[in-house]
Amino acid sequence: MGHTGQFSDPPAGFTPLSYLTAGYDGLLCDIWGVLHNGVAACEDAVDALCSVRASGRFVILLTNAPRLSKDVYPQLDRLGVPREAFDTIITSGDVTAALIAKQPDAPLFHFGPARDRSILTGLANPIVDLPEAKICLLTGPLDDEIESAEVYHGLLASMYAASVEMICANPDLVVRSGDRMVICAGSIAQRYAQLGGKVIFAGKPEAAIYDEALREAADIAGRNIPKSRLLAVGDGLLTDIKGAADNGFDAYFITDGIHAKAFDNLSIGANVTRAREVIEGQCPDINLVGMCDRLRWV
């Protein structure tokens, strides 16, 4: 990959982003859990991304949001993320829409909250109730208060009996919203797969969203950008970090996200070693070049 994978600041355990950027042309940065917590932007993260762009590099926000990217721009603005912090956004919703468009005649059932229906914009598929569906577009739980996918067992069993193909627009299992954790579409899709149902995952860690990121990087830079010149930043081991490992990108892990309870104070050397062992145990092919409690420049 062309990078050593060693921390730039081993004594402290944390590696601020400024220690790493010289080795890259751009960042593929997660949003929820890194740039904001669902309630407000992280000022340090905003400053870090603005500093990356001020250094002449680009920032592509890569998110498992089950909505089209055009809907994420105003959301970030409301949360306090300025437009100067990034170049463009790619969502799993964008990838999902492209996947569905390949089956324009298939009757589609939307499983998710009404706020995600914009993902259907421009699609030709007839929208139907479950008994008539051939495809299920899964964007999330029907109720944000739901804590377990088990409550949907009956619905998923009926879907499986009808051989409905599920396209999951958000592979995340959980996300932190303020001070609480809530399930995402990935938890429901995982349950459907356990029943034997066919599931296609549209976002991280699957390849399609990274392929789109490479195309966007080339457009921004005016030339093809090797994977070795892009750094993937995220807080999800099963999505951001696994996605980086599976698709050949270096990774920078944010510990104070959805896995915050799993990692102790990284100012202690033994905890840094233990954290690396956990991460590399789950993603043995990862080139982890650094980690930090939160995304910050210094």
N, C-alpha and C positions, 0 to 999 in steps of 0.2 A: 504493500500500500504506500510505501514511501514515508511512513511516519513511525516513530519508535514505540508509541503507545505508553511512554513513561510520563508521569506527572511532572509538570514544569515547576511545581512548588511542593516537593515531597514533605518537608518538615511540617507544614500547616495542614496537609491533607486536601485542602481546597485548591482548585486550579481556576482562578478567575479567567474569564474569556480572553482578556488581553494577552495572556501568556501563550495563546494558541493560534491566534488569527493569522499570523505571518505565514503559516503553512497552508493556508486555504484561500480560495477565490470567493467562496460564499458559504452561507449557512442554510441548512434545511432545518428550520426551527418549529418545534411543536408550539401549540398555543395554550390550550387549557392545562393548567398545572405548572406552566413555565412562564407564560406572559401575563396570565391572569388566573384568578381562582374561581371564576364564575360570578364574582361580585364586583371586583375592582382590579385594575391593572397593578402589576408589580413594578414599582418605580425603578428599582435596580435593573430589572429585565429590559424595560423600555430604554433606559440609559445605555445598556449594553448593546442593544441592537442599533440604536442611533450611532453609537461609537463605531460599530462594525461598518456601517454604511459610510460614515465620515472618513473611514480609512480607505475607501475606494472599493470595498467589497459589497456584495449583494446579499440580501436576506430574502429567502423564500419561506413563507409560513406554510407548514405542511400539517394539516389537521384532519382528524377523524370526525369532524363535524358532519352530521347527516343532512347538510343543507348545501345549496349552491354557494360558490365563493362570493358571488355578488351580495349575498345576504349577510356575510360575515364582516364585510367592511364597516357597515353602520353599527354593528354590534360592538366591534372593537373601539369605534369612536365613542360610543356611549360609556364604555368601561374605562376610557381614558388612555387608549393606545393611539398615539399620533400617527398620521400617515407617513411621517418621516422615518418611522422605525422599521419599515419593510418595503420591499419592492413589489411583491405580489403574493397572492394566497392561492393554494390548491387544497381543495377539500375532498374527502371521501365521497361527499355528495356529488361532486363533479364527475368522479370516476363511476359512481353508481349510475348516474344518468346516461353516461356513454354505454355502459353495459346493457341497460334496459333498452336503449335505442336500437340495439342489435336484434331485438325481438319485438318489433313494433306492433305486431298483431296479437301478441299474447295478452289475454285478460289479466289485469293486475289488481291485487288487493294491497292497500296501504295499511301496514301495522305500525302505528306510531302516533304521536301528538299532531294536532292540526297545524302547529307552527312549522312543521317540516314539509308541508305539502307543496311548497314552492319547488321542491326537487322534481316535481312532475311537470313543471313548465316546459312546454315545447315537445313533450313526448306524445306519441300517437296512440299509445296503448289505451284500450277501453278500461275504465276504472270500475271494478265490480266488487260485490260482496264475496266473502270467502268461498262459498260453494261453487262459484263459477270461475274462480281464479286459477291461473296456471303459474303465475309468479306472485310471490309475496315480497313487496318492498318493505323491509324492516328498518325503521329509523330510530326506534326507541320504545321504552315502556309507555303504555297508554296513560299512566298516572305517575308523576314525578315522585310520589311518596312511596312507590313500590320498592321493597327492599330485597325481594327474591323473585327470580324468574319462574319459580315453581307455581305461582298463582296463575300462570298462563298454560299450565299443563294440558288442560282440556282443549283449549284452542289450538295448541301446537299438535296435539294428537289428531285432531280433526284435519289439520293441514297435512300432516304426514299421510293419513289415510287417503287423502285426495291427490297424493304425489305432487304437491306444490313445491316448486323450486323457490328457495329463499335467497334474496340478495340483501346482504347485511350492509347498510350504509355507514355503520359505525362499529368497527370491531372492538372498541374499548369495552372492557368488562364493567369497570366502575369509573367514576370521576368524583373529584372533590368539589363540592359546591359550598363555598364558605367554609363552615366548620364540620360539615357532614359529608358522608360518602353516599352516592346514589348509583344505582345500577344503570348501565347503558345497554344499547342494542346487542353488544357482543355477548352479554350474559344470556340473553334470550336465544340468540343464534346458537350458542354453545349447547343450550338445553335441547334445541331442535335437532342438532347434529347427534346428540346422545340418543335421541329417539330413532335415529336412522335417516332423518331428513337430509336432503341435499342443500348445502349452504355455500354460497359464493360470497367471500368477504372482499369488500371494495377498497378498503383503506389500508393503513399500516397494520401489519408488517408485510402485506402482499406487494408484489412487484409493480403492479399497474400504476400506483400513485407515485412511486419513485421514477418510473419511466417518464411520467408527465413532468416531474420535477426536473429531470435532465433536459427535456425539451424546453422548458421555461428558462432554465439556466443558460442554455445556448442562445435563446432569444435575447436575454438580458445582456449577455457578454458579447454577443455577435460572433461567437465561435463555440465549438464543442468544448465542454468542460469535463475533464476526466473525473471519475468518481473519487479518485484520491485527492482531488482539490476541493471537495465538498465535505463539510462537517455536519453530521446529524446531531441535533440537540433535542433532548426530551426527558420526561420523567417516568415513562411507562416501560417497564422491562419487557412485557409481552408484545408491545406495539412499537414504540420508538427504538428501543435498544435491539430487540430481535429484528426489527425491520432493517436497521443499519447493518447488523451482522449478516442477515440473509441476502442482502442486496449489495454488499461490498463497500459500505461507507464507514469511515471512522465515526466514533460516537463520543458524545459528551453528556454525562448523566447528571440530572438534577435530582438530588436526594429528597428535598423537602416538597415532594409532590404526592402522588397517590400512594407511594411506598414509604412515606415519612416515618411511620411507626416501625418499619423494619430496619432502619439504620440509626445507629447511635451517633454521638458527637464525633464528627470527622476531624476535629482538631487533635484527636488522640490517634497516634499512629496505628495501634492495634485495631482500632475500629475501621481505619482506612483499608488495612489488609483484609479484614473480615468482609467488608463491603465488596471489595474487588472479587473475593472468592465467591460470594453469592452471585454477583452479576455474571462473572465468567462461567460459573457453574450452570446458570440458566442459558447463557448464550456463549458456548465455548469458542465460537468463531469470531467473537467480537474483538475489534481493535479499539479498546477503551482508552482514549488519550487524556481523559480528565474527568473530574466530577466536582460538583460544588453543591452547597446547601440550596442555593438559589442561583438563577442566572444573573451574573453581575460582571461588570467590566474589570473592576479592580478589587 
